[in-house]
């Protein structure tokens, strides 16, 4: 159950990062131009995991917008 909570927190943190990136990084840019953060996968099936086992997965974050996307701070969940 603890591992499931960690995974859910990581996914939630990534979703919040993507949601906050749009308005925060659009400041100072010409009107109409904005970055659009897109995550390749919102959930990941990592299969069976032994309790206390470390899990590592890399989420790909892409900019589909027409302005520069800057990721300034990321923390694991």
C-alpha positions as CSV (number, residue, x, y, z in Angstrom):
1,X,0.0,0.0,0.0
2,X,2.9,2.3,0.8
3,X,4.4,1.9,-2.7
4,X,1.0,2.6,-4.3
5,X,0.8,5.9,-2.4
6,X,4.3,6.9,-3.5
7,X,3.4,6.2,-7.2
8,X,0.2,8.1,-6.9
9,X,2.0,11.1,-5.3
10,X,4.6,11.0,-8.1
11,X,1.9,11.1,-10.8
12,X,0.0,13.8,-8.9
13,X,3.2,15.9,-8.6
14,X,3.8,15.5,-12.3
15,X,0.2,16.6,-13.2
16,X,0.6,19.6,-10.9
17,X,3.9,20.5,-12.5
18,X,2.3,20.4,-16.0
19,X,-0.7,22.4,-14.9
20,X,1.4,25.1,-13.2
21,X,3.9,25.3,-16.1
22,X,1.5,26.9,-18.5
23,X,0.7,30.2,-16.8
24,X,4.0,30.5,-14.9
25,X,6.2,30.3,-17.9
26,X,4.1,32.3,-20.2
27,X,4.8,35.6,-18.4
28,X,6.8,38.1,-20.4
29,X,6.1,36.4,-23.7
30,X,4.2,37.9,-26.7
31,X,0.4,37.5,-26.5
32,X,-0.9,34.3,-27.9
33,X,2.4,32.4,-27.4
34,X,2.6,29.9,-24.5
35,X,4.4,26.7,-23.7
36,X,2.3,23.5,-23.5
37,X,3.7,20.8,-21.3
38,X,2.7,17.3,-22.4
39,X,3.6,14.1,-20.4
40,X,4.1,10.9,-22.5
41,X,2.3,8.6,-20.0
42,X,0.1,9.7,-17.0
43,X,0.2,6.2,-15.4
44,X,2.7,3.4,-15.5
45,X,2.3,-0.3,-14.7
46,X,5.4,-1.4,-12.9
47,X,4.2,-4.9,-12.1
48,X,4.9,-6.7,-8.8
49,X,7.2,-4.9,-6.4
50,X,8.7,-6.1,-3.1
51,X,8.0,-3.7,-0.2
52,X,10.8,-1.2,0.4
53,X,12.2,-1.9,-3.1
54,X,13.3,1.3,-4.9
55,X,11.6,2.0,-8.2
56,X,12.9,4.3,-10.9
57,X,10.9,5.5,-14.0
58,X,11.6,8.4,-16.3
59,X,8.6,10.5,-17.5
60,X,9.2,12.3,-20.8
61,X,8.0,15.9,-20.7
62,X,7.6,17.6,-24.1
63,X,6.8,21.1,-25.1
64,X,4.0,21.2,-27.7
65,X,3.6,25.0,-27.5
66,X,5.1,27.9,-29.4
67,X,7.0,29.4,-26.5
68,X,10.0,28.2,-24.4
69,X,9.1,25.8,-21.6
70,X,11.4,25.9,-18.6
71,X,11.2,23.3,-15.8
72,X,12.9,25.0,-12.9
73,X,12.1,22.6,-10.0
74,X,11.2,18.9,-9.8
75,X,10.9,16.7,-6.7
76,X,10.2,13.0,-6.5
77,X,6.9,12.0,-4.9
